[in-house]
Amino acid sequence: MATVLDINGLSKRYGSIQALDALTLQVEEGSIYGLLGPNGSGKTTTLGMVLDVIRPSSGSFSWFGSPISKTTKKRVGALLETPNFYPYLTAKRNLQLVAHIKGADNASINNVLDLVGLGTRSNSPFKGFSLGMKQRLAIGAAMLKDPEVLVLDEPTNGLDPQGIAEVRDLILRIAAQGKTIILASHLLDEVEKVCTHMAVLRSGKLMASGSVGKIVSANEQVLITAPELAPVLQLLERLPYVLQFKPEKEGIVLTLDEGYTSLDINRDMFAQDIVLSQLIVRRKSLEAQFMEIIKN
């Protein structure tokens, strides 16, 4: 896969405050990449720098293999703050004004309104919209020039559950068109349900990065039982990818090294003529992984 955004040692200091500390990561084409971290972790600072709104203190980044320029900027749509739409104008008229400012084709406005689920409300005044509808219109404004990449800062912030669900659905629909999406969030649930890849930031430092599935399943635990436990325990002592194991009331609980799964355990047990009567995977939630990551 081609790399859309390449960040190398990016740092930002405000006086004595290190807002971002030597961040290095790559965002691949077609991914939904989440920057996850509590407030003050450096998420918005990162997005501001790669969008050329904030000047880095050190480090570099490139879009599509090139330094940021007018050409690369045209390929990226962004929503860092909710735009100030005119409350008494309709959704369509507001987008016409945005299109004029951006130099976008007015012919794309109806398609954008349909995409964000506001086609039937195109002639309704903005002031009557719910927060979720306002946010979807803002995302629509960012999509006006049909960008290859969409950058969103806390896209569901302040929304009620219905609004959150609507924005999540919209993000997935946009991604299904082949777009790359980069979003910042402090909501674990949002990242787990929407993103394919993620980076965890704390106090400006990168704590972990990779596919969401890999981070959630890292060091997964497996519960096994067998008619005879003695040969099982002897084999576990010899398997290098079993980080630890301990007998419990319901069986033996194993912690596996990264990259290994229950399939490896089952295969190696069977190779030694040990047939397991039970094998259950206990994956940590993203919340448990997140708390473990930011404690380290």
C-alpha positions in Angstrom: 0.0 0.0 0.0 1.2 3.5 -0.8 2.0 5.8 2.2 -0.3 8.9 2.2 1.2 10.7 5.2 4.8 10.2 6.4 5.7 11.9 9.7 9.4 11.8 10.9 10.5 13.0 14.3 7.9 15.8 14.4 8.1 18.0 17.5 6.4 21.1 18.8 7.4 23.1 21.8 5.5 26.1 23.3 8.0 27.7 25.8 8.6 25.1 28.5 5.8 22.8 27.2 6.7 20.0 24.9 3.3 19.6 23.0 4.7 16.9 20.7 7.9 14.9 21.1 9.6 13.4 18.0 6.5 11.7 16.6 7.2 9.2 13.8 4.4 7.3 12.0 3.0 6.5 8.6 -0.6 6.5 7.3 -1.3 4.1 4.5 -3.7 4.7 1.6 -7.2 3.5 2.3 -6.9 3.3 6.1 -9.0 4.9 8.8 -6.2 6.1 11.1 -7.1 7.2 14.6 -4.9 9.4 16.8 -6.0 8.4 20.3 -5.1 10.1 23.6 -6.5 12.2 26.4 -6.8 16.0 26.1 -3.3 17.5 25.9 -1.7 14.5 24.4 -0.7 16.2 21.1 -3.4 15.0 18.7 -4.6 18.4 17.6 -1.1 19.8 17.5 -0.1 17.0 15.2 -3.0 17.6 12.8 -2.4 21.4 12.9 1.3 20.8 11.8 0.6 18.3 9.0 -2.1 20.7 7.7 0.3 23.6 7.7 -1.6 25.6 10.3 1.1 25.2 13.0 4.8 25.5 12.4 6.8 22.5 13.7 9.8 23.1 16.1 11.6 20.2 14.4 11.1 17.1 12.3 9.4 16.7 9.0 6.4 15.3 7.2 5.3 14.6 3.7 2.0 14.1 1.9 2.0 11.5 -1.0 5.8 11.4 -0.9 6.2 15.2 -1.3 6.5 18.2 1.0 3.3 20.1 1.6 2.3 22.4 -1.2 -0.7 23.9 -2.9 -0.9 20.7 -5.0 -0.9 18.4 -2.0 -3.3 20.6 -0.1 -5.9 20.2 -2.8 -5.8 16.4 -2.2 -6.7 16.8 1.5 -10.0 17.9 3.0 -9.9 18.9 6.7 -12.2 19.7 9.6 -10.2 21.0 12.5 -12.9 23.3 13.9 -16.6 23.5 13.0 -17.0 26.0 10.2 -19.1 29.1 10.9 -22.1 28.5 8.7 -24.7 31.2 8.3 -27.7 30.2 10.6 -30.5 31.6 8.4 -29.2 30.2 5.1 -30.1 26.8 3.9 -27.6 23.8 3.9 -27.3 24.1 0.2 -26.7 27.9 0.2 -24.1 27.5 2.9 -22.2 24.9 0.8 -22.5 27.1 -2.2 -20.6 29.8 -0.3 -18.0 27.3 0.9 -17.6 26.0 -2.7 -17.1 29.6 -4.0 -14.3 30.2 -1.4 -12.6 26.8 -2.1 -13.0 27.1 -5.9 -15.1 23.9 -5.9 -17.7 23.0 -8.6 -21.3 23.8 -7.5 -22.4 20.7 -9.4 -20.9 18.5 -6.6 -23.1 20.1 -3.9 -26.1 17.8 -4.3 -23.9 14.7 -4.3 -22.2 15.9 -1.1 -25.5 16.6 0.6 -26.7 13.1 -0.3 -23.5 11.6 0.9 -23.8 13.2 4.4 -27.5 12.3 4.6 -28.9 15.8 4.2 -30.2 15.6 0.7 -33.8 15.9 1.9 -32.9 18.8 4.1 -30.9 20.8 1.6 -33.4 23.7 1.6 -33.7 23.8 5.4 -32.1 26.6 7.4 -28.9 25.6 9.2 -30.2 27.1 12.5 -32.8 24.3 12.7 -30.3 21.5 12.5 -29.3 19.2 15.3 -25.7 19.2 16.4 -25.2 15.9 14.5 -26.6 17.4 11.3 -24.4 20.4 11.7 -21.4 18.2 12.1 -22.3 16.2 9.0 -22.7 19.4 7.0 -19.3 20.4 8.2 -17.8 17.1 7.0 -19.7 17.7 3.7 -18.0 21.1 3.3 -14.6 19.3 3.8 -15.6 16.8 1.0 -16.5 19.5 -1.6 -13.5 19.1 -3.8 -13.6 15.3 -3.6 -10.3 15.0 -1.6 -8.3 11.8 -1.4 -7.7 12.2 2.3 -10.1 13.5 5.0 -8.7 14.8 8.3 -11.1 15.2 11.2 -10.4 16.5 14.7 -12.7 15.0 17.4 -15.6 14.5 14.8 -18.1 13.3 17.4 -17.2 15.7 20.2 -20.3 17.0 22.0 -22.8 14.9 20.1 -25.6 12.8 21.6 -25.6 9.0 21.0 -27.7 9.3 17.8 -25.4 12.0 16.4 -22.3 9.9 17.2 -23.8 6.9 15.4 -24.7 9.1 12.4 -21.1 10.5 12.1 -19.6 7.1 12.6 -21.7 5.7 9.8 -20.8 8.7 7.6 -17.0 8.1 8.2 -17.4 4.4 7.2 -19.3 5.4 4.1 -16.7 7.9 3.0 -13.9 5.3 3.7 -15.9 2.7 1.6 -15.4 5.1 -1.4 -11.6 4.5 -1.1 -10.8 7.6 0.8 -8.1 7.7 3.5 -9.4 9.1 6.8 -7.3 10.5 9.7 -9.1 11.4 12.8 -8.2 12.5 16.3 -10.3 11.3 19.3 -10.1 10.8 23.0 -13.0 8.3 22.8 -11.8 4.6 22.9 -15.1 3.4 21.6 -15.0 5.6 18.5 -11.5 4.4 17.5 -12.4 0.7 18.1 -15.6 0.8 16.1 -14.4 3.0 13.2 -10.6 2.9 12.8 -8.4 0.3 11.0 -5.2 1.7 12.5 -4.3 3.8 15.5 -1.5 5.6 17.3 -1.8 6.2 21.1 -0.3 9.5 22.3 0.4 10.6 25.9 1.9 14.0 26.8 3.2 14.4 23.2 4.9 11.0 23.0 3.9 8.1 20.9 3.1 5.1 23.2 1.9 2.6 20.6 0.9 2.3 17.0 -0.4 -0.3 14.6 -3.6 -1.9 13.4 -6.5 -1.7 15.9 -6.9 -5.5 15.8 -3.2 -6.0 16.6 -3.3 -3.6 19.5 -6.5 -5.0 21.0 -5.2 -8.6 20.6 -1.7 -7.9 21.8 -0.7 -10.4 24.5 -4.0 -12.1 24.3 -4.9 -14.6 27.0 -6.0 -18.1 26.3 -7.8 -20.4 28.7 -7.2 -24.1 28.1 -8.3 -27.4 29.8 -7.4 -31.0 29.1 -8.2 -34.4 30.7 -4.5 -34.7 31.9 -2.9 -31.4 33.0 0.6 -32.7 33.7 1.8 -33.1 30.1 0.2 -29.8 29.2 2.2 -28.0 31.9 5.4 -29.7 30.8 4.9 -28.6 27.2 4.0 -25.0 28.2 7.4 -24.7 30.0 9.1 -25.4 26.6 7.0 -23.1 24.3 9.0 -19.8 23.9 5.9 -17.7 22.9 4.0 -18.5 26.1 5.0 -15.6 28.3 3.4 -16.9 31.4 0.8 -19.5 32.5 -1.0 -20.2 35.7 -3.4 -22.9 36.7 -6.8 -21.6 37.8 -10.0 -23.2 38.9 -11.4 -23.4 35.4 -8.2 -24.4 33.7 -4.8 -23.0 32.7 -4.6 -19.3 31.7 -1.8 -18.4 29.3 -0.5 -15.1 28.1 1.0 -15.3 24.6 3.7 -13.2 23.0 2.7 -10.6 20.3 2.0 -12.3 17.0 1.0 -15.6 18.4 -2.6 -16.9 18.8 -4.7 -19.8 20.1 -4.0 -21.5 16.8 -0.3 -21.9 17.7 -1.2 -23.4 21.1 -3.7 -25.8 19.6 -1.3 -26.9 16.8 1.6 -27.5 19.2 -0.5 -29.4 21.8 -1.9 -31.6 19.0 1.6 -32.3 17.7 2.4 -33.8 21.1 -0.7 -35.9 21.1 -2.4 -33.6 23.6 -6.1 -33.0 22.8 -7.5 -30.0 24.5 -11.1 -30.2 25.9 -11.5 -26.5 26.0 -9.7 -23.4 24.4 -11.2 -20.0 25.0 -9.6 -16.7 23.8 -9.8 -13.8 26.3 -9.0 -10.6 24.4 -8.4 -7.5 26.4 -10.7 -4.6 25.5 -9.2 -1.6 23.9 -9.9 0.2 27.1 -7.8 -2.3 29.1 -5.0 -2.1 26.5 -5.1 1.7 26.5 -4.8 2.0 30.2 -1.9 -0.4 30.1 -0.2 1.5 27.3 -0.5 4.9 28.9 0.7 3.6 32.4 4.0 2.4 30.9 
